[in-house]
């Protein structure tokens, strides 16, 4: 439960920081922000580009791994 509570606190702090920086963001409720953030985080892939870890949205790739153990693998190629 502590992990969930911390995650919720982090999301609230992030939302509040965005609103302080840009008050027009208040047109989006905190609940809308949380929903959007969770949609993205549930579909983002961690990748390494030139030895730097980052995240990427990979359309449709989130549909490939629905079984355990995973049956797919993937990689990122800088040259491509």
Protein Blocks (a to p, Z undefined) as FASTA:
>chain_A
ZZmmmmmmmmmmmmmmmmmmmmmlmmpcfklmmmmmmmmmmmcccddeehiacddddehk
lmmmmcccdfbdcdddfkZZ
